[in-house]
């Protein structure tokens, strides 16, 4: 029950964690996932009070789109059910109602996102030298994904004016963050960097200009609500001595970036073990705030941000209590079967 995460049921956990996130890490924003669309607003008032006491006054709520994508896949459908009485339409209307800032206890919603990403392991092999040379738009997972995202945005901006007829007016003036799990890309594939940059560029262009999507090009909501990328990276458990360079990865992707972006870095919250694979991590939290895994990604993000000028924020995404994610990152992957969306974690987690 997502609602329980924000009620007194889990108050011992968020009263422990939120002050650490605010006071010690220095964060001013929380991405909240899962976001509840049921229950009463007064039940989560204490959670938002805890946020503001810790100096965390901004939030990014996350709509659970993955279950509706999974429903399309399991039923062999290529279009989401957009009838006003459909589960997707009703759930999204509830999402839009529950993120109204009058219900957030003084916390500002600065953007919103979904828990579903296109899978670069599927997409990049389909990328050609130019947008028009790429068969991506014929891929079934791409089509399903885009149709869900476009349906949500149509409901927000329905009618002849920005909010006329909108099922979620609270979202009309807020940026939508389009997730993209960069860690799903194979850095060893031939022409990897060219393909990835072409993919990002083509997603930023509408069909009229030879691209694949209107998400960044439609201008709905005005400049303040312009859609942005939400790039997700995975920080290795052991950086020292390896070939991984978050700075180079981020710099290569954003050097010619034409859309603004938020950057998320996933990091393991447990202490490293001594051997692989059985004890790649210890079942003991690492509370060392000065740990390299915290400092270096942010310092490298800040350095790149100064150079490119298109980055609007940095998010940490820790793996600790979220055991159900297994080897996947913060988003479900838009793939071609429900079985592929599941992660039995047979071979360990993302960092072990």
MARMAR-601761 format. One record per residue (C-alpha): residue number from 1; residue in one letter; chain; x, y, z. Coordinates in steps of 0.1 Angstrom, whole numbers. Example, Ala and Ser with C-alpha at 12.3 -4.5 7.8 and 13.67 -1.06 7.14 Angstrom:
REM residues 2
+------+------+-------+-------+-------+-------+
: resi : resn : chain :    px :    py :    pz :
+------+------+-------+-------+-------+-------+
:    1 :    A :     A :   123 :   -45 :    78 :
:    2 :    S :     A :   137 :   -11 :    71 :
+------+------+-------+-------+-------+-------+
This chain:
REM residues 352
+------+------+-------+-------+-------+-------+
: resi : resn : chain :    px :    py :    pz :
+------+------+-------+-------+-------+-------+
:    1 :    X :     A :     0 :     0 :     0 :
:    2 :    X :     A :    19 :    31 :   -12 :
:    3 :    X :     A :    -2 :    53 :    11 :
:    4 :    X :     A :    12 :    36 :    42 :
:    5 :    X :     A :    47 :    49 :    34 :
:    6 :    X :     A :    35 :    84 :    42 :
:    7 :    X :     A :    15 :    77 :    73 :
:    8 :    X :     A :    23 :    68 :   109 :
:    9 :    X :     A :    27 :    32 :    99 :
:   10 :    X :     A :    62 :    39 :    87 :
:   11 :    X :     A :    68 :    70 :   108 :
:   12 :    X :     A :    98 :    55 :   126 :
:   13 :    X :     A :   116 :    50 :    92 :
:   14 :    X :     A :   109 :    85 :    77 :
:   15 :    X :     A :   116 :   102 :   111 :
:   16 :    X :     A :   150 :    85 :   110 :
:   17 :    X :     A :   158 :    91 :    73 :
:   18 :    X :     A :   144 :   125 :    64 :
:   19 :    X :     A :   165 :   145 :    89 :
:   20 :    X :     A :   196 :   127 :    76 :
:   21 :    X :     A :   187 :   135 :    40 :
:   22 :    X :     A :   180 :   171 :    48 :
:   23 :    X :     A :   205 :   180 :    75 :
:   24 :    X :     A :   235 :   158 :    68 :
:   25 :    X :     A :   233 :   153 :    30 :
:   26 :    X :     A :   220 :   188 :    24 :
:   27 :    X :     A :   192 :   178 :     1 :
:   28 :    X :     A :   163 :   202 :    -5 :
:   29 :    X :     A :   141 :   179 :   -28 :
:   30 :    X :     A :   127 :   144 :   -25 :
:   31 :    X :     A :   115 :   123 :   -54 :
:   32 :    X :     A :    86 :   104 :   -39 :
:   33 :    X :     A :    80 :    70 :   -53 :
:   34 :    X :     A :    56 :    52 :   -50 :
:   35 :    X :     A :    31 :    80 :   -48 :
:   36 :    X :     A :    -3 :    71 :   -33 :
:   37 :    X :     A :   -35 :    79 :   -52 :
:   38 :    X :     A :   -58 :    67 :   -24 :
:   39 :    X :     A :   -63 :    76 :    13 :
:   40 :    X :     A :   -69 :   109 :    31 :
:   41 :    X :     A :   -45 :   139 :    28 :
:   42 :    X :     A :   -45 :   145 :    66 :
:   43 :    X :     A :   -29 :   110 :    71 :
:   44 :    X :     A :     3 :   121 :    54 :
:   45 :    X :     A :     5 :   156 :    70 :
:   46 :    X :     A :    31 :   144 :    95 :
:   47 :    X :     A :    54 :   132 :    67 :
:   48 :    X :     A :    54 :   166 :    50 :
:   49 :    X :     A :    59 :   183 :    84 :
:   50 :    X :     A :    90 :   161 :    89 :
:   51 :    X :     A :   102 :   172 :    54 :
:   52 :    X :     A :    99 :   209 :    61 :
:   53 :    X :     A :   115 :   205 :    96 :
:   54 :    X :     A :   145 :   190 :    78 :
:   55 :    X :     A :   147 :   218 :    53 :
:   56 :    X :     A :   134 :   197 :    24 :
:   57 :    X :     A :   107 :   219 :     9 :
:   58 :    X :     A :   104 :   205 :   -26 :
:   59 :    X :     A :    91 :   172 :   -40 :
:   60 :    X :     A :    89 :   153 :   -73 :
:   61 :    X :     A :    59 :   129 :   -72 :
:   62 :    X :     A :    60 :    98 :   -94 :
:   63 :    X :     A :    30 :    83 :  -112 :
:   64 :    X :     A :    29 :    45 :  -114 :
:   65 :    X :     A :    26 :    42 :  -152 :
:   66 :    X :     A :    45 :     8 :  -153 :
:   67 :    X :     A :    14 :   -12 :  -142 :
:   68 :    X :     A :    -6 :     1 :  -171 :
:   69 :    X :     A :    22 :    -6 :  -196 :
:   70 :    X :     A :    24 :   -41 :  -182 :
:   71 :    X :     A :   -14 :   -45 :  -186 :
:   72 :    X :     A :   -11 :   -35 :  -223 :
:   73 :    X :     A :    17 :   -60 :  -228 :
:   74 :    X :     A :    -1 :   -89 :  -210 :
:   75 :    X :     A :   -33 :   -82 :  -230 :
:   76 :    X :     A :   -15 :   -78 :  -264 :
:   77 :    X :     A :   -27 :   -42 :  -267 :
:   78 :    X :     A :    -8 :   -14 :  -285 :
:   79 :    X :     A :   -30 :    15 :  -273 :
:   80 :    X :     A :   -38 :    23 :  -236 :
:   81 :    X :     A :   -74 :    24 :  -226 :
:   82 :    X :     A :   -81 :    61 :  -224 :
:   83 :    X :     A :  -118 :    60 :  -217 :
:   84 :    X :     A :  -126 :    85 :  -189 :
:   85 :    X :     A :  -138 :    56 :  -167 :
:   86 :    X :     A :  -107 :    34 :  -174 :
:   87 :    X :     A :   -84 :    25 :  -145 :
:   88 :    X :     A :   -55 :    45 :  -161 :
:   89 :    X :     A :   -77 :    76 :  -165 :
:   90 :    X :     A :   -92 :    74 :  -131 :
:   91 :    X :     A :   -58 :    67 :  -114 :
:   92 :    X :     A :   -41 :    96 :  -132 :
:   93 :    X :     A :   -69 :   120 :  -123 :
:   94 :    X :     A :   -64 :   109 :   -86 :
:   95 :    X :     A :   -27 :   115 :   -90 :
:   96 :    X :     A :   -33 :   150 :  -103 :
:   97 :    X :     A :   -56 :   157 :   -74 :
:   98 :    X :     A :   -34 :   144 :   -47 :
:   99 :    X :     A :    -3 :   165 :   -58 :
:  100 :    X :     A :   -22 :   198 :   -55 :
:  101 :    X :     A :     1 :   220 :   -34 :
:  102 :    X :     A :   -27 :   228 :   -10 :
:  103 :    X :     A :   -25 :   192 :     2 :
:  104 :    X :     A :    13 :   190 :     5 :
:  105 :    X :     A :    17 :   208 :    38 :
:  106 :    X :     A :    39 :   237 :    25 :
:  107 :    X :     A :    60 :   215 :     3 :
:  108 :    X :     A :    64 :   227 :   -33 :
:  109 :    X :     A :    60 :   203 :   -62 :
:  110 :    X :     A :    87 :   213 :   -86 :
:  111 :    X :     A :    82 :   186 :  -113 :
:  112 :    X :     A :    66 :   152 :  -118 :
:  113 :    X :     A :    77 :   120 :  -135 :
:  114 :    X :     A :    67 :    83 :  -141 :
:  115 :    X :     A :    83 :    50 :  -130 :
:  116 :    X :     A :    89 :    37 :  -166 :
:  117 :    X :     A :   118 :    41 :  -190 :
:  118 :    X :     A :   125 :    31 :  -226 :
:  119 :    X :     A :   151 :     3 :  -225 :
:  120 :    X :     A :   183 :    14 :  -242 :
:  121 :    X :     A :   194 :   -22 :  -245 :
:  122 :    X :     A :   165 :   -26 :  -270 :
:  123 :    X :     A :   165 :    10 :  -285 :
:  124 :    X :     A :   202 :    16 :  -293 :
:  125 :    X :     A :   207 :   -13 :  -318 :
:  126 :    X :     A :   178 :     3 :  -338 :
:  127 :    X :     A :   194 :    37 :  -340 :
:  128 :    X :     A :   208 :    47 :  -374 :
:  129 :    X :     A :   230 :    75 :  -384 :
:  130 :    X :     A :   200 :    99 :  -387 :
:  131 :    X :     A :   166 :   100 :  -371 :
:  132 :    X :     A :   149 :    90 :  -404 :
:  133 :    X :     A :   172 :    60 :  -408 :
:  134 :    X :     A :   161 :    45 :  -375 :
:  135 :    X :     A :   133 :    19 :  -373 :
:  136 :    X :     A :   127 :    28 :  -336 :
:  137 :    X :     A :    92 :    42 :  -342 :
:  138 :    X :     A :    81 :     8 :  -355 :
:  139 :    X :     A :    92 :   -10 :  -324 :
:  140 :    X :     A :    62 :   -22 :  -303 :
:  141 :    X :     A :    78 :   -12 :  -269 :
:  142 :    X :     A :    85 :    23 :  -282 :
:  143 :    X :     A :    50 :    27 :  -296 :
:  144 :    X :     A :    33 :    15 :  -263 :
:  145 :    X :     A :    56 :    37 :  -242 :
:  146 :    X :     A :    50 :    68 :  -263 :
:  147 :    X :     A :    12 :    63 :  -264 :
:  148 :    X :     A :    10 :    61 :  -226 :
:  149 :    X :     A :    31 :    92 :  -221 :
:  150 :    X :     A :    12 :   111 :  -248 :
:  151 :    X :     A :   -21 :   101 :  -232 :
:  152 :    X :     A :   -11 :   115 :  -198 :
:  153 :    X :     A :     1 :   148 :  -213 :
:  154 :    X :     A :   -31 :   152 :  -234 :
:  155 :    X :     A :   -52 :   148 :  -202 :
:  156 :    X :     A :   -32 :   175 :  -185 :
:  157 :    X :     A :   -34 :   200 :  -214 :
:  158 :    X :     A :   -69 :   191 :  -226 :
:  159 :    X :     A :   -91 :   218 :  -240 :
:  160 :    X :     A :   -85 :   250 :  -259 :
:  161 :    X :     A :   -66 :   268 :  -231 :
:  162 :    X :     A :   -38 :   255 :  -208 :
:  163 :    X :     A :   -61 :   242 :  -180 :
:  164 :    X :     A :   -95 :   240 :  -196 :
:  165 :    X :     A :  -108 :   205 :  -193 :
:  166 :    X :     A :   -76 :   193 :  -176 :
:  167 :    X :     A :   -79 :   162 :  -154 :
:  168 :    X :     A :   -48 :   173 :  -136 :
:  169 :    X :     A :   -45 :   211 :  -135 :
:  170 :    X :     A :   -19 :   210 :  -107 :
:  171 :    X :     A :     5 :   195 :  -133 :
:  172 :    X :     A :    -1 :   220 :  -161 :
:  173 :    X :     A :    25 :   244 :  -149 :
:  174 :    X :     A :    51 :   218 :  -138 :
:  175 :    X :     A :    78 :   202 :  -159 :
:  176 :    X :     A :    74 :   166 :  -168 :
:  177 :    X :     A :   107 :   146 :  -163 :
:  178 :    X :     A :   111 :   119 :  -189 :
:  179 :    X :     A :   131 :    90 :  -174 :
:  180 :    X :     A :   159 :    74 :  -193 :
:  181 :    X :     A :   180 :    47 :  -175 :
:  182 :    X :     A :   215 :    53 :  -191 :
:  183 :    X :     A :   229 :    24 :  -172 :
:  184 :    X :     A :   209 :     0 :  -195 :
:  185 :    X :     A :   231 :    11 :  -224 :
:  186 :    X :     A :   261 :   -11 :  -233 :
:  187 :    X :     A :   292 :    10 :  -232 :
:  188 :    X :     A :   310 :   -17 :  -252 :
:  189 :    X :     A :   288 :   -18 :  -283 :
:  190 :    X :     A :   303 :    -3 :  -315 :
:  191 :    X :     A :   293 :    33 :  -321 :
:  192 :    X :     A :   277 :    33 :  -286 :
:  193 :    X :     A :   282 :    70 :  -280 :
:  194 :    X :     A :   270 :    81 :  -314 :
:  195 :    X :     A :   239 :    60 :  -311 :
:  196 :    X :     A :   231 :    73 :  -277 :
:  197 :    X :     A :   235 :   109 :  -286 :
:  198 :    X :     A :   215 :   104 :  -318 :
:  199 :    X :     A :   187 :    87 :  -297 :
:  200 :    X :     A :   186 :   117 :  -273 :
:  201 :    X :     A :   186 :   142 :  -301 :
:  202 :    X :     A :   159 :   125 :  -321 :
:  203 :    X :     A :   136 :   122 :  -290 :
:  204 :    X :     A :   139 :   160 :  -287 :
:  205 :    X :     A :   125 :   166 :  -323 :
:  206 :    X :     A :    89 :   162 :  -334 :
:  207 :    X :     A :    80 :   143 :  -365 :
:  208 :    X :     A :    76 :   174 :  -386 :
:  209 :    X :     A :   113 :   181 :  -380 :
:  210 :    X :     A :   124 :   145 :  -386 :
:  211 :    X :     A :   123 :   134 :  -350 :
:  212 :    X :     A :   103 :   108 :  -330 :
:  213 :    X :     A :    84 :   126 :  -303 :
:  214 :    X :     A :    66 :   158 :  -293 :
:  215 :    X :     A :    73 :   155 :  -256 :
:  216 :    X :     A :   100 :   182 :  -257 :
:  217 :    X :     A :    88 :   201 :  -287 :
:  218 :    X :     A :    51 :   207 :  -281 :
:  219 :    X :     A :    56 :   238 :  -259 :
:  220 :    X :     A :    26 :   229 :  -238 :
:  221 :    X :     A :    24 :   248 :  -205 :
:  222 :    X :     A :    49 :   274 :  -215 :
:  223 :    X :     A :    87 :   277 :  -206 :
:  224 :    X :     A :    82 :   269 :  -169 :
:  225 :    X :     A :    65 :   236 :  -177 :
:  226 :    X :     A :    89 :   226 :  -205 :
:  227 :    X :     A :    97 :   188 :  -203 :
:  228 :    X :     A :   131 :   177 :  -192 :
:  229 :    X :     A :   151 :   145 :  -192 :
:  230 :    X :     A :   156 :   125 :  -161 :
:  231 :    X :     A :   189 :   107 :  -168 :
:  232 :    X :     A :   197 :    78 :  -144 :
:  233 :    X :     A :   232 :    65 :  -139 :
:  234 :    X :     A :   245 :    36 :  -118 :
:  235 :    X :     A :   275 :    42 :   -96 :
:  236 :    X :     A :   297 :    11 :   -93 :
:  237 :    X :     A :   303 :    -3 :   -58 :
:  238 :    X :     A :   340 :     0 :   -63 :
:  239 :    X :     A :   352 :    29 :   -84 :
:  240 :    X :     A :   388 :    28 :   -75 :
:  241 :    X :     A :   410 :    12 :  -101 :
:  242 :    X :     A :   381 :     7 :  -126 :
:  243 :    X :     A :   374 :    22 :  -160 :
:  244 :    X :     A :   342 :    38 :  -150 :
:  245 :    X :     A :   340 :    76 :  -153 :
:  246 :    X :     A :   307 :    93 :  -144 :
:  247 :    X :     A :   322 :   126 :  -154 :
:  248 :    X :     A :   331 :   114 :  -189 :
:  249 :    X :     A :   297 :    97 :  -194 :
:  250 :    X :     A :   277 :   127 :  -184 :
:  251 :    X :     A :   299 :   151 :  -203 :
:  252 :    X :     A :   296 :   130 :  -235 :
:  253 :    X :     A :   259 :   128 :  -233 :
:  254 :    X :     A :   252 :   165 :  -224 :
:  255 :    X :     A :   279 :   182 :  -246 :
:  256 :    X :     A :   254 :   189 :  -273 :
:  257 :    X :     A :   222 :   185 :  -253 :
:  258 :    X :     A :   193 :   207 :  -265 :
:  259 :    X :     A :   169 :   198 :  -237 :
:  260 :    X :     A :   173 :   206 :  -201 :
:  261 :    X :     A :   179 :   176 :  -178 :
:  262 :    X :     A :   179 :   164 :  -142 :
:  263 :    X :     A :   206 :   138 :  -133 :
:  264 :    X :     A :   201 :   109 :  -110 :
:  265 :    X :     A :   229 :    86 :   -97 :
:  266 :    X :     A :   222 :    52 :   -81 :
:  267 :    X :     A :   245 :    41 :   -54 :
:  268 :    X :     A :   247 :    12 :   -30 :
:  269 :    X :     A :   239 :    22 :     6 :
:  270 :    X :     A :   255 :    -8 :    22 :
:  271 :    X :     A :   292 :   -12 :    31 :
:  272 :    X :     A :   313 :   -30 :     5 :
:  273 :    X :     A :   323 :   -66 :    12 :
:  274 :    X :     A :   357 :   -81 :     7 :
:  275 :    X :     A :   351 :  -108 :   -19 :
:  276 :    X :     A :   327 :  -115 :   -48 :
:  277 :    X :     A :   301 :  -126 :   -53 :
:  278 :    X :     A :   287 :  -138 :   -20 :
:  279 :    X :     A :   297 :  -108 :     1 :
:  280 :    X :     A :   300 :   -81 :   -25 :
:  281 :    X :     A :   281 :   -60 :     0 :
:  282 :    X :     A :   277 :   -64 :    38 :
:  283 :    X :     A :   243 :   -63 :    54 :
:  284 :    X :     A :   254 :   -31 :    72 :
:  285 :    X :     A :   246 :     5 :    63 :
:  286 :    X :     A :   274 :    28 :    54 :
:  287 :    X :     A :   267 :    60 :    73 :
:  288 :    X :     A :   299 :    78 :    62 :
:  289 :    X :     A :   285 :   109 :    45 :
:  290 :    X :     A :   320 :   118 :    33 :
:  291 :    X :     A :   322 :    85 :    14 :
:  292 :    X :     A :   336 :    89 :   -21 :
:  293 :    X :     A :   304 :    74 :   -35 :
:  294 :    X :     A :   285 :   104 :   -23 :
:  295 :    X :     A :   311 :   132 :   -29 :
:  296 :    X :     A :   325 :   123 :   -63 :
:  297 :    X :     A :   293 :   120 :   -83 :
:  298 :    X :     A :   280 :   154 :   -71 :
:  299 :    X :     A :   314 :   171 :   -76 :
:  300 :    X :     A :   316 :   157 :  -112 :
:  301 :    X :     A :   280 :   167 :  -119 :
:  302 :    X :     A :   287 :   202 :  -107 :
:  303 :    X :     A :   318 :   204 :  -130 :
:  304 :    X :     A :   298 :   193 :  -160 :
:  305 :    X :     A :   269 :   215 :  -152 :
:  306 :    X :     A :   292 :   246 :  -153 :
:  307 :    X :     A :   304 :   236 :  -187 :
:  308 :    X :     A :   271 :   227 :  -204 :
:  309 :    X :     A :   246 :   249 :  -187 :
:  310 :    X :     A :   216 :   226 :  -193 :
:  311 :    X :     A :   214 :   207 :  -161 :
:  312 :    X :     A :   188 :   216 :  -135 :
:  313 :    X :     A :   194 :   193 :  -105 :
:  314 :    X :     A :   211 :   162 :   -90 :
:  315 :    X :     A :   194 :   133 :   -73 :
:  316 :    X :     A :   208 :   105 :   -53 :
:  317 :    X :     A :   191 :    71 :   -56 :
:  318 :    X :     A :   202 :    47 :   -29 :
:  319 :    X :     A :   196 :     9 :   -28 :
:  320 :    X :     A :   190 :    -3 :     7 :
:  321 :    X :     A :   155 :   -12 :    18 :
:  322 :    X :     A :   142 :   -14 :   -18 :
:  323 :    X :     A :   151 :   -51 :   -22 :
:  324 :    X :     A :   123 :   -58 :   -47 :
:  325 :    X :     A :   141 :   -38 :   -75 :
:  326 :    X :     A :   168 :   -65 :   -79 :
:  327 :    X :     A :   191 :   -56 :  -107 :
:  328 :    X :     A :   170 :   -29 :  -123 :
:  329 :    X :     A :   173 :     8 :  -115 :
:  330 :    X :     A :   147 :    33 :  -103 :
:  331 :    X :     A :   124 :    27 :  -132 :
:  332 :    X :     A :   107 :    -3 :  -148 :
:  333 :    X :     A :   118 :   -10 :  -183 :
:  334 :    X :     A :    94 :    -7 :  -212 :
:  335 :    X :     A :   100 :   -41 :  -228 :
:  336 :    X :     A :    80 :   -67 :  -248 :
:  337 :    X :     A :    68 :   -90 :  -220 :
:  338 :    X :     A :    57 :   -89 :  -184 :
:  339 :    X :     A :    83 :  -116 :  -176 :
:  340 :    X :     A :   110 :   -93 :  -188 :
:  341 :    X :     A :    97 :   -65 :  -166 :
:  342 :    X :     A :   100 :   -87 :  -136 :
:  343 :    X :     A :   134 :   -92 :  -119 :
:  344 :    X :     A :   137 :  -124 :  -100 :
:  345 :    X :     A :   172 :  -113 :   -88 :
:  346 :    X :     A :   186 :  -148 :   -94 :
:  347 :    X :     A :   221 :  -135 :  -102 :
:  348 :    X :     A :   222 :  -108 :   -75 :
:  349 :    X :     A :   212 :   -72 :   -74 :
:  350 :    X :     A :   224 :   -42 :   -94 :
:  351 :    X :     A :   255 :   -38 :   -74 :
:  352 :    X :     A :   263 :   -73 :   -64 :
+------+------+-------+-------+-------+-------+
